Amino acid sequence: MRKKIKILVLFDSAGSPPPDQNFKETLKTEGWETEAEVINTLKKLNYEVRMLGIYDDVNLIIEEIKEHKPDVVFNLAEVFLGKARFDKNVPSILEMLQIPYTGSGPVGMMLCNNKAISKKILTFHRIKVPRFYVFQRGKRIWQPKKLRFPLIVKPLREEASTGIVQASFVENEKELCERVCFTHQQLKMDAIAEEYIEGRELYVSILGSKKLMVFPLREIKFTQVNDNEHKIATYKAKWDTEYRKKWGIKNEFTGRLPSGILEKIEEICKKAYRVLQLQGYARFDIKLTPENEIFILEANANPSLAPDDEFALSAGKAGLSYQQFIQKILYFAFKRNR
C-alpha cells in the first residue's frame, strides 16, 4: 500500500494557539473559511493532514517538523505577532529546515511587502507603476515636485488595502500632510504616496514556476458611484459587505478588452512575476487607463485561496475545480524543491 503524503497546514492563530492545537470548532467560525476549505480539500484528496497555528512562537514550527516530519508544508501564514511584514520569515524557517512549502519564498514575499522596493524593481525593468514617494517616520513632510495631485497615501508595508480609506485620496499639500501624519502616528508606519491613476482596476492571477498560467481577469466595478467621482478600492470597498451593497461595488470577470490588450497584460504580469522572484502563485492589481496604458499598482505574494475570492474564482473560470487548484499549488511546491 502506497504511503500517504503528509501535509502540515500552517496558519495564523488569533493569539496564542491552544496547547493541543485543536482548531476543530474554530474552523467552523467566520473568518476561518480559507483554512477550513484548504484543510477539508486536502483530506478529500487523501493526504494525511496536520494543522499548526502560530502566533508568537517560532519554536512551534521547528518542534512540529522535527517530531512529525511532514513531506510538505501548506503555508497559509500571513502574519506573525500580528504584523504582515514578518510573513517572509516563515518560509525562511522552512527553507532552513529543508521542507518543501507552497507559495512564494522569502525574497518574493519581502519585495511584495515593501511597496517602494517592488516599484523600483518594476520601474528598472520598464514596467509602468504610478510615480511615488516614501515619507519615513520622523522625517519632514513636504510635497515632492515630481508628484502630481491627486495622490493616494498608503502604509508602506500593509496588504489587502489595509489602511486605505476615502481620506487616503488627497488633492493638495494640506491633505497630503494630514494623511501622512495619520499613517505615521496612528498606524505606526512609513507612508507611500502614489499618483492616482484613472482607469479600470483589474486583478491578474498567476500560477506556476517556469511555465506560468495566467487565469481569466477579474475587475472591481463601482456601479452606483457617479462617473465624475474617483473610484478607490479602499479596505471597505474590498471587504465590507454592507458598504459594497450600498455603493454597488462588485467584483466580476472582465468584459471585452481592446484588441491586443489582454495579451499585453499577460506579458507584463508574467515579466513582473519573474523579476519580483515570485513562486507558486501570486496576484497583480493593475490599472488600465482610458488610453490603454497598463500600470501595476500592487504585487501580492500568496494571495487569499478562499473559494469565493479572486484567485480561486479565476482558476475555476479556467476550468480547474477547487480540488484541482489546490493540487496544482502542491505540485509546484514539490517541483521547486526537486
Secondary structure, DSSP 8 states (H G I E B T S, - for coil): -----EEEEEEE-SSS--TT---TTGGGSTT-HHHHHHHHHHHHTT-EEEEEEESS-THHHHHHHHHH--SEEEE----BTTBGGGTTHHHHHHHHTT--BSS--HHHHHHHHSHHHHHHHHHHTT-----EEEE-TTS-----TT--SSEEEEETT--TTTT--GGGEE-SHHHHHHHHHHHHHTS-S-EEEEE---SEEEEEEEEESSSEEE---EEEEETTS-TTS-----HHHHH-HHHHHHTTEEEEE-----TTHHHHHHHHHHHHHHHTT--EEEEEEEEE-TT--EEEEEEEES----TTSHHHHHHHHTT--HHHHHHHHHHHHHHHT-
